[in-house]
Amino acid sequence: MFTDVLTRDVTCNSVLNERVKDGDVTCVSSCSSVTLCVLQVVSSSSCSCSCASSSPAPPPAPPPLLLMMKVFHSPARHGYAVEASPFLASRSACAASQFYGLAGCGSLIVLEETETGVSLVRSWEWSDGLFDVAWSETNEHILVAGGGDGSLQLWDTANHNAPLRVAKEHTQEVYAVDWSQTRGENLIVSGSWDQTAKVWDPALSRSLSTLRGHEGVIYSTVWSPHIPGCFASASELQLQLRRRRRSDSFPPEKISDEPLWHWTKGMEREREEEGNHQEM
């Protein structure tokens, strides 16, 4: 049995280490360039025997796992994000930057897993670093990427050498992008170091909502795969969950400015101190 696992967020001079347990995968990667690893977990056959015994036999030990790794290298690029295609099981995209994203340009790399390794489908260069990428949930050729210049770019793998559209409303780096997965919605959310999250239509013609409230740079934004109009965002000190008001109708211009739920670092200590004060 084969299980394909695509390692995520393999960044230069970083180590990604996940243990092999119950079918999980171990990947250890330390690199000086974009290194994309595809691991296959091969469950080897095991033998069993029976013998006369008055006590019940112990359960058989799980079969050992063998790892097969395929690697793609892109010199002078530092990988920040990798995303598997929701349409093509063998295809993935990687967002990368020069000089750790501090200077230089960025690259968007589309890759294909083959029987013998990982091959390049196509790549594009951008004038600033690229930090995240997400595939469209409705079109197998379309991707969105977030850049260090505060822009989102819409790319087409089919027949375009430049982005279909560039939207630049964020004032600092766009560090996170995600494409909604729920039925009846086709939306993009972005998170930026300017401490805002924005919801976009799929053509990036304009932002539909700008959500504020984070006290630090936003590092991650992700749509709920189950609840329409609901996404979470994470910054240095906070987690927030936002959802369209139930009384509002689509389109989601009415995503609430107030988070549905939020957590702030130090909140538990404040609650504990408040409880101790009340007991006194």
C-alpha angles and dihedrals in degrees: 000000000000126000117186115214124185115204114229132216099006101177129184114275091006128116123223110197125175120166126238105244130141093350097320121134135243117215122173114182129172112170148163093212140025104305115182114190126194112193127197118201110212115197106212122212120262131201128225133195135191128219137175111271137152092219124065114265116253116251113272117264116253113261117260118259125232121202126217114189130196118191136195120194127200110184122224093014127107114210118228105169140007126193130189118225114253089214107039116046094203098048130088140164130220130200113210142173141197121247095010090301092293095109141353130042136309138234134214109206126192115199138189125207113223134180091266103037145304119312133194115251095181142314138207132205124224129195093239136031120290117220108175142016136192133186123231113255092215105039123045093208100052128091136170123212133189121223141201091242091067094258136127116211127200112213133191119205093196108071115336129103094189132042117281090227140356121208120190116182100124114090096211139028118322102224101171138036131171136177118221117248104193122107118263094023131090106178141143126214124196132191124203144189086244085079095247135111120209131199116213139189113247093258093054088231091141141339113263097200139010114206121200134179105096115120095204141034115299114239102175140025124178135174121230109250089211110035117062116231094011126122138161127220130194129201135171094284107012148055118202134186119201130186137177112258111260092232092057124087131219133308096067102231085125099065101143119261087214115072117244088223134358140182125200127194110260094026093119092052091050091051091047092050090047091052092050090049091052092050090055 
